[in-house]
Amino acid sequence: MKDLLEHFGHRVGAATSGKCGIEMFCTALQKGEPYDVVITDMNMPEISGYVVAQTIKTESAHTPVILMTGACNTVRDSGALSASVDVVVHKPPHLQELNALLLRMAKPA
């Protein structure tokens, strides 16, 4: 997915776990180079995508968060559609639709 999003012209940072993703986000924020949009998977090593989303919103409430999942009922039942998640994308994503979503959610260049 990283390669395909880069093909669409996005700058992409990829994390190997939820914890790594949070660290990357906080480092970028501290450097004054925040991410425009965060995409997280619901099921990630170490920390779930929902916890990642909550942490992102705590650190930067205006940053859009996209939660990807293959379990639509689980997401609905877990309350993941709270203020921490802006959009839920079901897997597998349609990459052109994901690209259009990113373009709508990202800050203008």
C-alpha positions in Angstrom: 0.0 0.0 0.0 2.9 2.3 0.8 4.3 2.0 -2.7 0.9 2.5 -4.3 0.2 5.6 -2.3 3.6 7.0 -3.2 2.7 6.3 -6.8 -0.3 8.6 -6.4 2.2 11.3 -5.2 1.7 11.0 -1.4 4.7 11.2 1.0 4.2 8.1 3.2 5.8 7.1 6.5 5.2 3.4 7.3 5.3 2.0 10.8 5.9 -1.6 11.8 3.6 -1.4 14.9 1.2 0.8 16.6 3.8 1.9 19.1 6.2 2.8 16.3 3.5 4.7 14.5 2.8 6.8 17.6 6.5 7.5 18.0 6.8 8.6 14.4 3.8 10.8 14.7 5.0 12.5 17.9 8.5 13.0 16.5 7.1 14.6 13.3 4.8 16.8 15.4 7.7 18.0 17.6 9.8 18.8 14.5 7.0 21.0 13.2 6.4 18.5 10.3 3.1 16.9 11.2 1.5 14.3 9.1 -1.6 15.5 7.2 -3.5 12.3 7.6 -2.9 9.1 9.6 -4.0 5.7 8.4 -3.9 2.9 10.9 -5.0 -0.7 10.9 -7.3 -1.9 13.6 -5.1 -5.0 14.4 -1.5 -3.9 14.8 1.4 -5.4 16.9 1.9 -4.0 20.4 -1.0 -1.4 20.3 -4.3 -1.6 18.5 -5.1 0.9 15.8 -7.9 2.3 17.9 -5.4 3.2 20.6 -3.2 4.7 18.0 -6.2 6.8 16.8 -7.0 7.9 20.4 -3.4 8.9 20.9 -3.2 10.8 17.6 -6.3 12.8 18.5 -5.0 13.5 22.0 -1.7 14.9 20.6 -3.3 16.7 17.6 -7.1 16.8 17.6 -7.3 18.3 14.0 -5.3 15.4 12.4 -7.6 13.2 10.4 -7.4 9.5 11.2 -8.5 6.7 8.9 -9.0 3.3 10.5 -8.6 0.3 8.3 -10.3 -3.0 9.3 -11.4 -6.3 7.9 -14.0 -6.7 10.7 -16.8 -4.2 10.1 -19.1 -5.6 12.9 -16.2 -5.5 15.4 -15.5 -1.9 14.6 -19.2 -0.9 15.0 -19.5 -2.9 18.2 -16.3 -1.6 19.8 -17.3 2.1 19.5 -14.4 2.8 17.1 -16.5 5.4 15.3 -15.9 7.8 18.2 -14.2 11.2 18.0 -10.9 9.4 17.6 -11.6 8.0 14.1 -12.7 10.2 11.2 -13.3 7.4 8.6 -13.4 3.6 8.7 -12.1 1.9 5.5 -12.9 -1.7 5.1 -10.2 -4.1 3.8 -9.1 -4.6 1.2 -9.2 -0.9 0.3 -10.0 0.3 -3.2 -6.8 2.3 -3.7 -8.3 4.9 -6.0 -11.0 5.6 -3.5 -8.4 5.7 -0.7 -6.4 8.2 -2.7 -9.5 10.4 -3.3 -10.2 10.2 0.5 -6.7 11.3 1.3 -6.8 14.2 -1.1 -10.0 15.4 0.5 -8.7 15.0 4.0 -5.1 16.4 3.6 -4.2 20.0 3.9 -3.8 21.8 0.7 -0.2 22.1 -0.5 
